[in-house]
Amino acid sequence: MFFGLMVLAGFVPQPLTPATLLAAKAAPPWALALVAAVAAALAALVDHRIVRGTFQIQKLAEIRQKPLFQRAEGWVKVAPFLTTTAFAALPLPFIIVRVLMPLSGYSALRYAVAVGLGRAPRIYVIATVGKEFDIPTELLVGAIALGALVSLAAYVQQRRAPRA
């Protein structure tokens, strides 16, 4: 289940912490870090292809011509592997890397490896905290459910929004 949630979190924004804390009740932190790294890398491979394909759409392709977007693309090309790993490991807005790395022409395989390597220590730290502190299961399940409801509500709201 943890693997599936980690893959899903690669596409649908979900808080990873409650699920990791809950999984830490049953598995060692190193195992959860390994599972999360593999799941994140697999999701990154799919994500890379989706982003590159999506930006072939004319309106989105026009966004790439904006000076700010071009500057940002230039910034991520300086140290792409390190940048991707840092954004995957730290509480930074990963959407920036998720869009810019595939568009910059960075290798899908290197991108996936960097995401996996970044995700592993983050999940390991969270799982270690979960092992050390006995957080009530009901609270964690509630947090996971709340995250799913928020994602669902955002999706429904987006679908109802009038299109320009």
C-alpha positions in Angstrom: 0.0 0.0 0.0 2.8 2.4 0.9 4.4 1.8 -2.5 1.1 2.6 -4.3 0.6 5.8 -2.3 4.2 6.9 -3.0 3.6 6.4 -6.8 0.2 8.2 -6.6 1.9 11.1 -4.7 4.1 11.5 -7.8 1.0 12.6 -9.7 -1.7 13.7 -7.2 -0.4 16.0 -4.4 -0.6 14.1 -1.2 1.0 14.7 2.2 3.7 12.0 2.5 4.3 12.4 6.2 1.2 10.8 7.7 1.4 7.7 5.4 5.1 7.4 6.2 4.5 7.7 9.9 1.8 5.1 9.7 3.9 2.7 7.6 6.8 3.1 10.1 4.6 1.2 12.7 5.0 -1.9 10.6 8.3 -1.6 8.7 11.9 -0.4 9.3 12.8 3.1 8.1 15.4 1.8 5.7 12.8 -0.4 4.0 10.3 2.5 3.7 13.0 4.8 2.3 13.9 2.1 -0.3 10.3 1.6 -1.3 9.7 5.4 -1.5 12.8 5.9 -3.6 11.8 3.2 -6.2 8.2 4.5 -6.3 9.4 8.1 -6.7 11.8 7.1 -9.5 9.1 5.2 -11.4 6.7 8.1 -11.0 9.4 10.5 -12.2 9.9 8.4 -15.4 6.2 8.7 -16.2 6.1 12.3 -15.1 9.1 13.2 -17.4 7.2 11.8 -20.4 3.9 13.5 -19.5 5.5 16.9 -19.0 7.4 16.8 -22.2 4.3 15.8 -24.1 2.1 18.3 -22.4 4.4 21.2 -23.4 4.0 20.3 -27.0 0.5 21.9 -26.8 0.8 25.3 -28.5 -0.5 27.4 -25.6 2.0 25.8 -23.1 4.8 26.0 -25.7 4.2 29.7 -25.8 4.9 30.0 -22.1 8.3 28.6 -22.6 9.2 31.6 -24.7 8.6 34.0 -21.8 11.9 35.5 -20.5 11.2 34.4 -16.9 10.6 30.8 -17.9 13.8 30.8 -20.1 15.8 32.2 -17.2 14.5 29.5 -14.8 15.3 26.8 -17.4 18.8 28.2 -17.6 19.2 28.1 -13.8 18.2 24.4 -13.5 20.7 23.5 -16.2 23.6 24.6 -14.0 23.5 21.6 -11.7 20.4 19.5 -12.7 21.2 16.3 -10.7 21.9 18.2 -7.5 19.0 20.6 -8.0 16.6 17.7 -8.5 17.9 15.7 -5.6 17.7 18.7 -3.3 14.1 19.6 -4.3 13.1 15.9 -3.8 14.8 15.7 -0.4 13.9 19.1 1.1 10.5 20.7 1.8 10.7 22.8 -1.4 8.1 23.2 -4.1 8.9 20.2 -6.3 6.6 21.3 -9.0 9.4 23.7 -10.2 11.8 20.8 -10.8 9.0 18.6 -12.1 8.3 21.0 -15.0 11.7 22.5 -15.7 13.9 19.4 -15.7 12.0 17.5 -18.4 11.6 20.6 -20.5 15.3 21.5 -20.2 16.1 18.3 -22.1 17.6 16.6 -19.0 17.8 12.8 -19.2 14.7 10.9 -18.0 16.9 8.3 -16.3 19.1 10.8 -14.5 16.0 12.7 -13.4 14.4 9.6 -12.0 17.6 8.5 -10.2 17.9 12.0 -8.7 14.3 12.0 -7.5 14.7 8.6 -5.9 18.0 9.6 -4.2 16.4 12.7 -2.9 13.2 11.1 -1.7 15.0 8.3 0.2 16.6 10.3 3.0 13.5 12.4 3.4 11.3 9.3 3.9 14.0 7.7 6.1 14.0 10.7 8.5 10.2 10.8 8.7 10.0 7.0 9.2 12.6 7.2 12.0 10.5 9.8 13.8 7.6 7.5 13.3 9.5 4.7 15.0 10.5 6.9 17.9 7.2 8.5 18.6 4.0 6.5 19.0 1.6 8.7 17.1 -2.0 7.4 17.4 -3.0 5.4 14.3 -6.4 7.0 14.2 -4.8 10.4 13.9 -2.6 9.3 11.1 -5.4 7.6 9.2 -7.4 10.8 9.6 -4.6 12.9 8.2 -4.3 10.6 5.2 -8.1 10.7 4.6 -8.0 14.5 4.9 -5.2 14.8 2.4 -7.2 12.6 0.0 -10.4 14.7 0.5 -8.5 17.9 -0.1 -7.0 16.5 -3.4 -10.5 15.3 -4.4 -12.0 18.7 -3.6 -9.3 20.5 -5.6 -9.9 18.2 -8.5 -13.7 18.8 -8.4 -13.3 22.5 -8.1 -10.9 22.6 -11.0 -13.3 20.6 -13.2 -16.2 23.0 -12.3 -14.2 26.1 -13.1 -15.2 27.9 -16.3 -12.7 27.4 -19.1 -11.3 30.5 -20.7 
